[in-house]
Amino acid sequence: MSYHINRFKYIYISSKGDFNEKILEVEGLLKAIADQKKVIYCLKEGGRVMNKLQKLLLYLAVFWAFYLIPFEASIIQESIFEAFALAHYYAQEHVLFCLIPAFFIAGAIADFISQESVLKYFGGQAKKWLSYSVASVSGAILAVCSCTILPLFAGIYKRGAGIGPAIAFLYSGPAINVLAIILTARVLGWQLGLARAVGAVIFALIIGLLMAAIFKESDQQRLDNFVQMNEDESESRSGLQNIIYFLTMILILIFATWTEPEQAVGIWQAVYNVKWYLAVGLLVLLFVQLYYWFKKEEISSWMNSTWEFAEMISPLLLVGVLIAGFLMGRPGTGGGIIPEEWIARFVGGNSLGANFTASILGSFMYFATLTEVPILEGLLGLGMGQGPALALLLAGPALSLPNMLVINSVLGLKKTSVFVILVIIMSTIAGMIYGNLII
């Protein structure tokens, strides 16, 4: 599964008979076993281990926050309310029908897609045109928000995907959303809709290629470990059965998250009217597949992998949603400690500063699927420029504060920071070009 990037705490008896305790990556643990050290206790660690100084600083930060924040101030009380209201909204709109299906798909990727297949299409030796095309198209088909894409991204990355294709997939899922692009063109104008579509496709490819180039050496070392540690994987199902199984889960996710279009006409509305019939029918089909095609041990392993992703991602998402709600409130409410009028004031016109500010705001704000369009419509009414509008559209759906916290737990701070910086810089440039040359 994903053991190659996890940390372990283990106590062992050395050849001299001494008791020792260490925290190592799994390669170190396997080497210790290979060196004939008797491991008597092993505990999986959930990432970096805090030292005493870090814990002390955390405790002090929490203490001074409670000591100094003026909770009696109305704006603080309203912002706290917005934080929990956004978490309430997120739980109602996204957890049950978006995030949970995504966790199950991620667990299935970790258990039932062979490393050989992932390495073939997304690994370092895969043809770039193939790996980036598959990553971008598969992300676009899902058309989910910046948080729902995270378990799927973590699944393919931990299974052996190169950082470039994995990032292209991570960006394209929320950004290349066909329904969102159509809604953008219909509500905000065809020029902005077209610019969003072209920009999102180009961004997915360029950012993925840049990440692969910047972290080429470290990523190649990671992929080499996959090749060395690749296990013999026997399949109890045919390739076609696996395809049907994954397609069923993906379609459940797509239909369960299908959003009602602004105008109740056309194929989008027709699908929306029957989406729950389709989702429930597919769920029944999935249970039939599990009964006839899977062993009990496989299902148990799948549940364990699903729980690992949920355990890793859910707490970070909750913290991120609470912080985002406190700072900027729920979408379209104007709540939060940062007033909407301030945002509009800093993104007016089409200056470099306005585009850069819009890119940063878009990166940290949380947008549920399609909510960015009415929010942007309101900001444009308050004086936001066309260039900053595009910058926010290209940065916002693909990133958010909750999203960044989870990406950091998968990639680490350095790679996450570079990814966020690339999105902000490219969104700023795209906004400048659109605002000055096209409009």
Summary of the structure (lengths in Angstrom):
residues: 439
radius of gyration: 23.0
end to end distance: 49.7
largest distance: 76.8
contacts: 1499
relative contact order: 0.12
helix: 73%
strand: 5%
